[in-house]
Amino acid sequence: MIPEDLIKDLQVLKESGFVCDLVEDGLRIYIVFKNYPLPPLIYNMEKTDLLIFTTVQYPNVGFDMFWTDERLTLKNNGVPKNTESIEPYIGKRWRRFSYHPFNITPWNPSKDSIISYISYIDQRLNKGD
């Protein structure tokens, strides 16, 4: 069952123009953002599907890493650091961005949400490292 808080937060993102699909698999909830815009002049693509997942315990359980289309590379054909792993989820292969924003400051359900996590993803993607 998809938590009501997640549905509400996703509605805010949808109102901002994001398009996403939800896939439930046991306790895990996969969220796929379709045609997620990438910053210009950094990557070999202008848009990618973006995958994140949480559990039915959201917002008490947050996010850790994110995944993109496996073909995503930097313009120079290199890959950003910590993105060497390709992993299969929900019938597709994804490039894992192994960044852990909550290692130093743990996820706090009273202030963190999928909305703030999307902001973090944008910051990381804009670094292009």
C-alpha positions in Angstrom: 0.0 0.0 0.0 1.4 3.4 -1.0 1.6 5.7 1.9 -0.7 8.8 1.8 2.3 11.1 2.6 4.1 9.8 -0.5 1.0 10.3 -2.7 0.6 13.9 -1.4 4.3 14.7 -2.0 4.2 13.2 -5.5 1.2 15.4 -6.3 3.3 18.4 -5.4 6.0 17.2 -7.8 3.4 16.4 -10.5 2.0 20.0 -10.2 5.6 21.2 -10.9 5.6 19.2 -14.2 7.2 15.9 -13.2 5.7 12.7 -14.6 6.2 9.5 -12.6 5.1 5.9 -12.4 4.8 3.9 -9.1 5.6 0.2 -8.9 4.9 -1.7 -5.7 7.0 -4.8 -5.1 6.5 -6.2 -1.6 7.4 -3.5 0.9 9.4 -1.5 -1.7 7.9 1.3 -3.7 9.8 2.2 -6.9 9.2 5.7 -8.3 10.2 6.2 -11.9 10.3 9.8 -13.1 9.9 9.8 -16.9 12.0 12.1 -19.1 13.8 13.7 -16.1 15.6 16.8 -17.4 19.3 16.8 -17.1 21.5 19.9 -17.0 22.8 21.1 -20.4 26.3 20.5 -21.6 27.2 17.9 -19.0 25.7 14.6 -20.1 25.3 12.7 -23.3 21.5 12.9 -23.0 19.1 15.8 -22.4 16.6 13.6 -20.4 16.6 10.3 -18.7 14.3 8.1 -16.7 15.2 8.4 -13.1 14.5 5.7 -10.5 14.4 6.0 -6.7 12.7 3.8 -4.2 11.5 3.8 -0.6 9.2 1.5 1.4 5.7 1.5 2.8 7.2 3.2 5.9 7.7 6.5 4.0 8.2 9.2 5.3 9.9 7.4 8.2 12.1 5.7 5.7 13.6 7.9 3.1 16.0 7.6 0.1 19.6 6.8 -0.3 20.8 6.5 -3.9 19.3 7.1 -7.4 19.4 5.4 -10.8 19.3 6.7 -14.3 19.2 5.1 -17.8 22.3 2.8 -18.0 23.4 4.7 -21.2 23.8 8.0 -19.4 27.4 9.2 -19.4 29.2 12.5 -19.3 29.7 14.4 -22.6 33.3 13.2 -22.7 32.0 9.5 -22.6 33.3 9.1 -19.0 31.0 8.3 -16.1 30.5 10.4 -13.0 32.2 9.1 -9.9 30.4 6.4 -8.0 28.2 5.4 -11.0 30.0 2.4 -12.4 27.4 -0.1 -11.2 24.6 -1.2 -13.5 21.7 -2.8 -11.7 18.4 -4.4 -12.7 15.1 -3.2 -11.2 11.5 -3.5 -12.4 12.5 -5.1 -15.7 15.2 -2.5 -16.8 18.9 -1.9 -16.3 19.9 1.2 -14.4 23.1 3.2 -13.7 23.4 3.5 -10.0 24.5 6.9 -8.6 25.9 5.8 -5.3 25.7 9.0 -3.4 24.5 8.9 0.2 23.2 12.3 1.3 22.0 11.0 4.7 25.3 9.4 5.9 26.3 12.6 7.8 22.9 14.0 8.7 20.4 11.2 8.9 17.0 11.3 7.2 14.6 13.3 9.3 10.9 12.6 8.4 9.8 15.9 9.9 11.9 17.9 7.4 13.0 15.5 4.6 10.7 14.3 1.8 10.8 13.1 -1.8 10.6 16.8 -2.7 13.8 17.6 -0.8 15.4 14.5 -2.2 14.7 15.5 -5.8 16.4 18.9 -5.0 19.4 16.9 -3.8 19.4 14.8 -7.0 19.4 18.0 -9.1 22.3 19.4 -7.1 24.3 16.2 -7.7 23.5 16.0 -11.4 24.5 19.6 -11.9 28.0 18.8 -10.4 28.6 16.4 -13.3 31.4 14.7 -11.4 
